[in-house]
Amino acid sequence: MDPMTHAFSGLLLKDELRKRNFNDLTAWLAFAGAMLPDVDNVVRFFGTKAYLLYHRGITHSLLFAFVSCVMVTIVYRHLSDGAEAGRAFVALFAGLLTHIFLDLVTSFGTQVAYPFSRYRYRLDWLFIVDPFFTVLLVAFWAVGRKRRKKIITSGIIIIFAYPVLCGAIKLILDAKNGRDCFCLPELGTPFIWKEVCQDGSNYSLRKISLLNCVSDLPAVKFRQAQKERLENMVYKCRDLDTFLWFADYPVILREHEASNIKIIGDLRFVSTWQVLRNGSVPFTFYLELGKHGDVIDCGFLAR
């Protein structure tokens, strides 16, 4: 999720712990835990490849969460009594697990088993940015500042209930779609989803609205980027290996036949919003091929 959603989930956790007689410093560890994993955002300055490889890597893993909490507990034992050390572990662990959960439910995914596995686990319940969810958390926290007991606890429930509700919606939509179609979350709202259907070597993408049950745009077809063929080009283009590791539904977004350039993207990040359809797709990759299909140039396009 985005930093603001993580921040307000951390504030709700902090206030809930204060309500349960955690001292200020210990309660703020929950907020720190809710924000700490995204320290790896610094890799953004080293380019798209580094961002895909290392963002939501070690700092988003369960191992990091456990080791961090143990280290903080040891420090607390030297500075305070044993009871406060145990509370420090609980506060920080609650914040870290909440952050990992909120990233796990998105379409971007997260490497929770790192370093034992680099697989990006994801549930596809929410898009990376969901303003509706964020506004809910802000509202519960703001109101709960005055009526802390009930409202803050309700806000904690919303942190987990909202993604689960979206997951239930996805489950229902997938059941209706059949074997060759599935739904992905759309940017910005739980009421709009993307329906993706596989037809041979093509994907079709259309918008599904829960408000009127009628798609206001026709399905758009994309030709699949053949993974087997691309994997044979990896030895000539190392960055392509990273793209294939990250992309779940690689498709050809654009082709320039004159120069034999292909622009490849992941269907997870292609929006059905009309205003965004002609915009740039994040994490796209370009390939320039020679007459015989050999790689001349390649790399990630700037986000």
Secondary structure, DSSP 4 states (H G I P E B T S, - for coil): --HHHHHHHHHHHHHHHHHTT--HHHHHHHHHHHHGGGGGGGGGGG-HHHHHHHTTSGGGSHHHHHHHHHHHHHHHHHHS-HHHHHHHHHHHHHHHHHHHHHHHTBSS-B-TTTTT----B---SB-S--HHHHHHHHHHHHHHTTSHHHHHHHHHHHHHHHHHHHHHHHHHHHHHH-TTEEEEEPTT-TTEEEEEEEETTEEEEEEEETTTSS-SS--EEEEEP-HHHHHTTGGG-HHHHHHHHH-SSEEEEEEETTTTEEEEEEGGG----HHHHTSPPTT-EEEEE-TTS-EEEEEEPP-
